[in-house]
Amino acid sequence: MNKKKFIIIRIFGGLGNQLWQYAVGRALSLKYKKRLVLDISYFKNPLIDNPKGGKYKFELNKFNLHKDTLIEKDCYNHSYRFAKYFLNYLPNKIVNIFFKDEKFKIKKFIFEDDIFKKKNFDKLIRNNKTVYLIGYWQSIKYLLKYHEIIKNESKPKIINKQVKEFIKNITTKNVALHIRGGDMSITKSYTDKKYYFKIFNFLKQKKTKFDFHIFTDDPIYAKFFLRKIELKNYKIISNTYNFSNIEEFYIMQHYRHLAINRSTFSWWSGYLSNLNKTIIFAPKFWSKRTKSGKFLIMSNYLRTSNMILM
């Protein structure tokens, strides 16, 4: 792989978004034979880039990333918000002023709007030695050819004894339910109680008494929501055990039934699960404008997946 050719991708947001950005960057680096660079300078100044006050941390270094992946902490010295709204309209010579490190000699900045212009997107990457990608890049079509590679590199480096023991004790009667709180708890959610009622009705047909394991970033909101949906036989794993964010993410991948919601965190748990055996419940609508099928549905691409849209 030519070390003078790079695909640089800006890493920002929570774990789910970081995994999307790495996975797409990795797939493109393999396709175009360029070295992958992760620009993590977003986390250097989170109060500017992240209005939530630095809630997010860079977590990809805890995964088995490919050994040739470069991680740059000081590649970019201005706010992503500026990049998002202005860099796309400026000439490259001016854009490069905002980048401290000259060793990459960025030739082209590519924004996620190009995701829907495949021919143009391919041409931009192929014809420029070093490109810089800015966006969320949430489209499974980029991962298809490299699914196994990305899956292997998205495993945590360290899996402790407590996590292994917990996974060992998961039974087919346990259902993993992910409830996202935080900002989602105060916005109009499309994974409301009707979504969960549909899941419960589906499971009732199996005539098995299921126990629900709740995973959440907001246990207080989760308790409130569980009262709304009148769920009785559950245990909030996030409240009961002292698992880290990544440990819970890994544990969720080992259930026979997994209910995700409008969260890239839980989507990735489903994507990295055993697609031959896991039944994944997912909301039909991911946002006001986007049906899950636009980028989410695994079964159309990975024929072994059992995904049920609710």
C-alpha positions in Angstrom: 0.0 0.0 0.0 1.5 3.3 -1.1 2.3 5.2 2.1 2.1 8.6 0.3 -1.5 8.1 -0.5 -4.0 8.7 2.3 -7.6 8.6 3.1 -8.1 10.9 6.1 -11.5 10.7 7.9 -12.7 13.0 10.6 -13.8 11.1 13.7 -16.4 12.7 15.9 -19.5 11.9 18.0 -20.2 8.9 20.1 -19.1 5.3 19.7 -21.6 4.3 17.0 -20.7 7.3 14.8 -17.0 6.6 15.3 -17.4 3.0 14.2 -19.3 4.2 11.1 -16.5 6.6 10.2 -13.7 4.0 10.8 -15.5 1.3 8.9 -16.2 3.4 5.8 -12.7 4.9 5.9 -11.2 1.4 6.3 -13.3 0.0 3.4 -12.3 2.9 1.1 -8.6 2.5 2.1 -8.8 -1.1 1.0 -10.6 -0.4 -2.2 -8.3 2.4 -3.3 -5.1 1.1 -1.7 -4.5 4.1 0.4 -3.4 4.4 4.0 -6.1 5.3 6.5 -5.7 8.2 8.9 -8.1 9.0 11.7 -8.2 12.7 12.5 -9.3 12.8 16.2 -8.7 16.5 16.8 -12.5 16.9 17.4 -11.9 15.5 20.9 -9.1 18.1 21.6 -11.6 20.9 21.8 -15.0 19.3 22.6 -16.6 22.5 24.0 -16.4 24.1 20.5 -17.3 21.0 18.5 -19.7 19.4 20.9 -22.3 21.6 22.5 -23.0 18.8 25.0 -19.9 19.8 26.9 -17.4 17.1 25.9 -19.6 14.1 26.6 -18.0 12.0 23.9 -14.5 10.5 24.0 -12.4 8.8 21.4 -12.9 5.1 21.9 -11.7 3.4 18.7 -8.3 2.9 20.2 -9.9 0.2 22.4 -10.7 -1.9 19.4 -8.5 -4.1 17.1 -8.0 -1.5 14.4 -5.7 -2.4 11.6 -2.0 -1.9 12.6 -1.3 0.5 9.7 -4.1 2.9 10.7 -2.6 6.3 11.8 -4.3 8.3 14.6 -3.6 12.0 14.4 -4.5 14.1 17.4 -3.6 17.5 16.0 -4.3 17.3 12.3 -7.0 20.0 12.3 -7.0 23.1 14.4 -10.5 24.6 13.9 -14.1 23.6 14.7 -15.9 20.9 12.8 -18.9 23.2 12.7 -16.8 25.6 10.7 -15.7 22.8 8.4 -19.2 21.6 7.9 -20.6 24.9 6.7 -17.7 26.6 5.0 -15.0 24.3 3.8 -17.1 22.8 1.1 -17.3 26.1 -0.6 -13.7 27.2 -0.4 -10.8 26.5 -2.8 -8.4 23.8 -1.6 -5.5 26.3 -1.2 -7.5 28.2 1.4 -8.9 25.1 3.1 -5.4 23.7 3.7 -4.6 26.8 5.8 -6.7 25.2 8.5 -4.6 22.1 8.6 -1.4 22.1 10.6 0.2 19.0 9.3 1.6 19.4 5.9 2.9 15.8 5.5 -0.5 14.6 4.1 -0.8 17.4 1.5 -4.6 17.1 1.2 -5.7 17.4 -2.4 -9.5 17.1 -2.0 -12.1 17.5 0.8 -15.1 15.2 0.3 -18.4 15.7 2.2 -21.0 13.2 2.8 -23.3 14.8 0.3 -21.3 12.9 -2.3 -22.5 9.7 -0.8 -25.4 9.7 -3.3 -23.2 10.6 -6.3 -21.3 7.3 -6.5 -19.5 8.0 -9.8 -18.4 11.4 -8.7 -17.4 10.0 -5.3 -15.3 7.2 -6.8 -13.6 9.6 -9.1 -12.7 12.1 -6.4 -11.0 9.4 -4.3 -9.3 7.7 -7.2 -7.9 10.8 -8.9 -6.5 12.5 -5.7 -3.6 11.1 -3.8 -4.8 12.3 -0.4 -8.5 13.0 0.4 -10.1 14.2 3.6 -13.6 12.9 4.4 -16.1 14.8 6.6 -19.4 13.3 7.6 -21.3 10.5 9.3 -21.2 8.1 6.3 -24.0 5.9 7.5 -24.5 3.7 4.5 -24.0 -0.1 4.6 -23.2 -0.3 0.9 -19.6 0.8 1.6 -19.1 -2.2 4.0 -20.4 -5.0 1.9 -17.2 -6.4 0.4 -15.2 -5.9 3.6 -17.7 -7.1 6.2 -15.6 -9.8 7.7 -12.5 -7.5 8.0 -14.4 -4.7 9.6 -16.2 -7.1 12.0 -12.9 -8.5 13.2 -11.4 -5.1 13.6 -14.4 -3.9 15.6 -13.9 -6.3 18.5 -12.6 -4.8 21.8 -9.0 -5.5 22.5 -9.6 -6.6 26.0 -12.6 -8.7 27.2 -12.4 -9.3 30.9 -13.4 -12.3 32.9 -16.6 -10.8 34.3 -17.8 -10.0 30.7 -17.0 -13.5 29.5 -18.9 -15.0 32.5 -21.9 -12.8 31.9 -22.1 -13.8 28.2 -21.7 -17.4 29.1 -24.9 -17.2 31.3 -27.1 -15.5 28.6 -29.9 -17.9 27.6 -32.3 -18.0 24.7 -35.0 -16.7 27.0 -33.1 -13.4 27.5 -33.9 -10.5 25.3 -31.6 -7.5 25.0 -33.5 -4.2 24.9 -31.6 -1.0 24.2 -33.2 2.2 25.4 -31.4 5.4 24.5 -32.0 8.3 26.9 -30.1 11.6 27.0 -31.0 13.8 24.1 -33.4 11.3 22.6 -35.5 11.3 25.7 -36.5 15.0 25.1 -37.1 14.7 21.3 -39.9 13.2 19.4 -38.8 9.6 19.2 -39.9 7.1 16.5 -39.0 4.2 18.8 -41.9 5.0 21.1 -43.9 2.5 23.2 -45.8 1.3 20.1 -42.5 0.0 18.7 -41.8 -2.0 21.9 -45.4 -3.3 22.1 -45.0 -4.7 18.6 -41.9 -6.6 19.8 -43.7 -7.9 22.8 -46.6 -9.2 20.7 -44.2 -10.9 18.3 -42.4 -12.7 21.2 -45.7 -13.7 22.8 -46.4 -15.9 19.7 -43.4 -18.0 20.7 -45.1 -19.0 23.9 -41.9 -18.6 25.9 -41.6 -16.6 29.0 -38.8 -14.1 28.1 -36.7 -12.0 30.5 -35.6 -8.6 29.3 -32.1 -7.3 29.8 -32.1 -3.5 29.6 -29.1 -1.6 28.2 -29.2 2.2 28.4 -27.1 5.3 28.7 -29.7 6.8 31.0 -31.0 4.4 33.7 -33.3 7.1 35.2 -35.1 7.7 31.9 -35.1 3.9 31.2 -37.0 3.3 34.5 -39.5 5.9 33.6 -40.0 4.5 30.1 -40.3 0.9 31.3 -43.2 2.0 33.5 -44.8 3.6 30.5 -44.7 0.3 28.6 -45.6 -1.7 31.7 -42.8 -4.1 31.4 -42.4 -6.3 34.5 -39.9 -9.1 33.9 -36.7 -7.1 33.3 -33.3 -6.3 34.8 -31.4 -3.0 34.0 -28.0 -4.4 33.3 -26.5 -0.9 33.1 -27.6 -0.3 36.7 -26.8 -3.7 38.1 -23.3 -4.3 36.8 -20.3 -2.1 36.5 -19.7 -2.7 32.8 -18.2 0.0 30.7 -19.8 1.5 27.6 -17.7 -0.8 25.3 -18.4 -3.9 27.4 -22.1 -3.4 27.2 -21.8 -2.8 23.5 -20.0 -6.2 23.2 -22.4 -8.1 25.5 -25.4 -7.0 23.5 -24.0 -8.8 20.4 -24.5 -12.2 22.1 -28.3 -12.4 22.5 -30.6 -14.5 20.5 -33.0 -11.6 20.4 -31.8 -8.0 20.2 -34.1 -4.9 20.1 -32.2 -1.9 18.8 -33.5 1.7 18.6 -32.6 4.9 16.8 -29.1 4.6 17.9 -25.9 3.9 16.0 -24.6 2.3 19.2 -27.2 -0.4 19.1 -27.2 -0.7 15.3 -23.5 -1.6 15.4 -24.2 -4.2 18.2 -26.7 -5.8 15.7 -24.3 -5.6 12.8 -21.5 -7.2 14.8 -23.7 -9.9 16.3 -23.9 -13.5 15.0 -26.1 -12.7 12.0 -26.9 -16.4 11.5 -28.5 -16.7 14.9 -29.5 -13.3 16.1 -33.0 -11.9 15.5 -32.8 -8.2 15.4 -35.8 -5.9 15.9 -35.4 -2.5 14.4 -37.6 0.6 14.0 -39.1 1.0 10.5 -38.3 4.7 10.5 -34.9 5.9 11.6 -35.8 9.6 11.4 -38.5 11.9 10.0 -37.1 11.6 6.5 -35.3 8.3 6.5 -36.7 4.8 6.4 -34.4 2.2 7.9 -33.9 0.6 4.6 -31.9 3.6 3.3 -28.8 2.3 5.1 -29.8 0.1 8.0 -31.3 -3.1 6.7 -28.7 -5.9 6.8 -30.7 -8.7 5.3 -30.8 -7.2 1.8 -27.0 -7.2 1.8 -25.9 -9.9 4.3 -28.2 -12.7 3.4 -27.8 -14.4 6.7 -29.4 -11.6 8.8 -32.7 -12.0 10.5 -33.9 -8.4 10.8 -37.5 -7.6 11.6 -38.7 -4.0 11.1 -41.4 -2.8 13.5 
